[in-house]
Amino acid sequence: MKIKKTKELFLSCNVAGFSHYEGCIVFDQLKIGARLQLVREDENAYDHDAVAIFFGDSHLGYVPSSKNEQLATMLDLGHGDLFEAYVQRLDPTAHPEQQVHVAIFMKANDSVINER
């Protein structure tokens, strides 16, 4: 019997720029497993593949530029609904750029789930 996978880990990373945005304001509200939003910033002056990470209305930072190219391409092609992002790890004692680790999953297509 095959196990039906509903999602697969696509990317795991720290939140780049965490200390420069609103992360410190909402850090106490973050919990492991908290849902995050990914927002494509194709007009970002510093990184043309920029993908911002939000917790509610609070901008936490970005997917690191060394890991964002494929994700940015998928978002540009309109596949944002295939991704879910969550807080994976929190460490208030770490350097601010290492305090929040994020897991980004790619969701399975409904037809694939129903076939298995």
GIFEN-V709566 format. One line per field, one symbol per residue. psi: psi as a letter, one per 20 degrees, with the letter a starting at -180 (. if undefined). A space follows every 50 residues. Layout:
BEGIN
psi=???
END
This chain:
BEGIN
psi=pqpopiqpphqprropjgiibjghhjgiipqpipprqpopmijphhoikp oqpqocjpohbqpqhijiggggggghjkkhiiqpqqphqpniirqhijhp pqppqpqqphhgghh.
END
